[in-house]
Every structure is written in C-alpha cells, then in structure tokens.
Amino acid sequence: MSGVAISLNPNQVSPGLLGFIIVCILGVAVWLLCRNMGKHLTKLDAEYRDEQAKATGQDADSEESADAPAVPAQQK
C-alpha cells in the first residue's frame, strides 16, 4: 500500500476548510432568501389589506378593522 492510504484513518477524517466554507455559503444563502421572503410577504400583506379595504368600502389607512362591527349612532 502507499503511504497516503496508511496515514488516513477513516475515524479521524474531517470535512476541513472546504466543508466549513460550503456550510458558511449555504448559511448566508438561506439568510438572504429568508430576508427576501420577509419583504415579499410584507408587500403581499399590504396588498391584501388594500383589497379588503376596497371591498368593504373603507379607507386603506383607516384604523378600523374590516372585522370590527360598526358602532351605530345614538338616537336622541
């Protein structure tokens, strides 16, 4: 056998620097994808609220929720 095959013990082999770099790149990619997804979900939520406000006839910036019951005016 060659000297290289004898010096490598399968119980002591580690991923090394290349494995560390790959894991770091994957971690950064996941972080960027999650950040981008959060921005897109925020935009979708705003569009959904605008559509709901138009459907119910309320102002989109109104504090009232579409689910909140309207308070009737008191009669004298």
C-alpha positions, 0 to 999 in steps of 0.5 A: 500500500502507499503511504497516503492510504496508511496515514488516513484513518477513516475515524479521524477524517474531517470535512476541513476548510472546504466543508466549513466554507460550503456550510458558511455559503449555504448559511448566508444563502438561506439568510438572504432568501429568508430576508427576501421572503420577509419583504415579499410577504410584507408587500403581499400583506399590504396588498391584501389589506388594500383589497379588503379595504376596497371591498368593504368600502373603507379607507386603506389607512383607516384604523378600523378593522374590516372585522370590527362591527360598526358602532351605530349612532345614538338616537336622541 
